[in-house]
Amino acid sequence: MQYNQSWMGYGIIGGLQAGLISALAGLLLLGVFHWLGRRNGWNWGRQIGWSFLLASVLTVSGDLWNLLYFNYGKVQSLQLLKVKLAEVHDPDHIGLRVLCELIGVVLGIYVGWALASGDWRRRLGGHG
């Protein structure tokens, strides 16, 4: 699912912004699935798995599809390629944005898991 990226920066700044959006999505979705999981007896694996899948579909899938399309898709003409590239925000750094989004999803879910599991100080690097 592609969201409006026209306001985002270019290069690493755009990648970090996309990663932050993905991290927030992962954190919020883990909170939702943890709430559902506690009511239905789900283990952490199921909660984390569904959170990762849904956060990836919501935030990473559009850029990942464009990345795969431009690398492996059969482009019939130069005009079609120009039209498709014009629709993508910052096509020069799409791989970096996909990487930052995937890392963001993982970090958001990790922070949510550390906070929800109780022993968050030790898991987030604190002493105690």
C-alpha positions as CSV (number, residue, x, y, z in Angstrom):
1,M,0.0,0.0,0.0
2,Q,1.6,3.2,-1.1
3,Y,1.2,6.3,1.1
4,N,1.8,9.9,0.1
5,Q,5.6,10.5,0.2
6,S,5.7,13.8,-1.5
7,W,6.6,15.7,1.8
8,M,9.5,13.4,2.5
9,G,13.1,14.3,2.1
10,Y,15.5,12.7,-0.4
11,G,18.4,10.2,0.2
12,I,19.1,9.2,3.8
13,I,16.8,11.8,5.2
14,G,13.8,10.3,3.3
15,G,15.0,6.8,4.4
16,L,15.0,7.8,8.0
17,Q,11.6,9.4,7.8
18,A,10.2,6.3,6.2
19,G,11.9,4.2,8.8
20,L,10.3,6.2,11.6
21,I,6.9,5.9,10.1
22,S,7.4,2.1,9.8
23,A,8.7,1.9,13.4
24,L,5.6,3.7,14.7
25,A,3.4,1.4,12.7
26,G,5.2,-1.7,14.1
27,L,5.0,-0.3,17.7
28,L,1.3,0.5,17.4
29,L,0.4,-2.8,15.7
30,L,2.2,-4.8,18.3
31,G,0.2,-3.0,20.9
32,V,-3.0,-3.9,19.2
33,F,-2.0,-7.5,18.6
34,H,-0.7,-7.8,22.2
35,W,-4.0,-6.6,23.4
36,L,-5.8,-9.1,21.2
37,G,-3.3,-11.9,22.0
38,R,-3.8,-11.6,25.8
39,R,-7.6,-12.0,25.3
40,N,-7.2,-15.0,23.0
41,G,-4.2,-16.7,24.5
42,W,-1.8,-16.1,21.7
43,N,1.9,-16.5,22.2
44,W,4.5,-13.8,21.4
45,G,5.4,-15.4,18.1
46,R,1.9,-15.0,16.8
47,Q,1.7,-11.5,18.0
48,I,5.0,-10.5,16.6
49,G,4.4,-12.3,13.3
50,W,1.1,-10.6,12.6
51,S,2.4,-7.3,13.7
52,F,5.4,-7.6,11.3
53,L,3.2,-8.8,8.4
54,L,0.6,-6.0,8.7
55,A,3.2,-3.3,9.4
56,S,5.2,-4.4,6.3
57,V,2.1,-4.5,4.1
58,L,1.1,-1.0,5.3
59,T,4.4,0.7,5.1
60,V,7.0,-1.3,3.0
61,S,5.0,-2.9,0.3
62,G,4.6,0.0,-2.1
63,D,8.3,0.8,-2.2
64,L,9.2,-2.9,-2.3
65,W,6.9,-3.4,-5.2
66,N,8.5,-0.5,-7.1
67,L,11.9,-1.7,-6.3
68,L,11.2,-5.2,-7.7
69,Y,9.3,-3.8,-10.7
70,F,12.1,-1.5,-11.8
71,N,14.7,-4.3,-11.4
72,Y,12.9,-7.3,-12.8
73,G,9.8,-6.0,-14.7
74,K,9.6,-6.0,-18.4
75,V,9.4,-2.3,-19.5
76,Q,8.0,-2.1,-23.0
77,S,9.1,1.4,-23.9
78,L,11.2,4.3,-22.7
79,Q,8.1,6.5,-22.3
80,L,6.4,3.9,-20.0
81,L,9.5,3.8,-17.9
82,K,9.6,7.6,-17.6
83,V,5.9,7.7,-16.6
84,K,6.5,5.0,-13.9
85,L,9.6,6.7,-12.6
86,A,7.7,10.0,-12.4
87,E,5.2,8.4,-10.0
88,V,7.8,7.3,-7.5
89,H,9.2,9.7,-4.9
90,D,13.1,9.6,-5.0
91,P,13.6,6.6,-7.3
92,D,17.4,7.0,-7.0
93,H,17.2,5.9,-3.3
94,I,14.3,3.5,-3.3
95,G,16.5,0.6,-2.1
96,L,17.7,2.6,0.9
97,R,14.1,3.6,1.7
98,V,13.0,-0.1,1.6
99,L,15.9,-1.1,3.9
100,C,15.1,1.7,6.4
101,E,11.4,0.8,6.4
102,L,12.2,-2.9,7.1
103,I,14.6,-2.0,9.9
104,G,12.0,0.5,11.2
105,V,9.3,-2.2,11.4
106,V,11.7,-4.6,13.3
107,L,12.8,-1.9,15.7
108,G,9.3,-0.7,16.4
109,I,8.2,-4.2,17.2
110,Y,11.2,-4.8,19.3
111,V,10.6,-1.7,21.4
112,G,6.9,-2.7,21.8
113,W,7.8,-6.2,22.8
114,A,10.4,-4.9,25.3
115,L,7.8,-2.5,26.8
116,A,5.0,-5.0,26.9
117,S,6.9,-7.9,28.3
118,G,7.7,-6.1,31.5
119,D,11.5,-6.1,31.8
120,W,12.1,-3.2,29.5
121,R,15.0,-1.6,31.3
122,R,17.2,-4.6,30.8
123,R,16.0,-5.3,27.2
124,L,16.5,-1.7,26.1
125,G,20.1,-1.6,27.4
126,G,19.6,-0.1,30.9
127,H,21.1,-1.6,34.1
128,G,18.9,-2.8,36.8
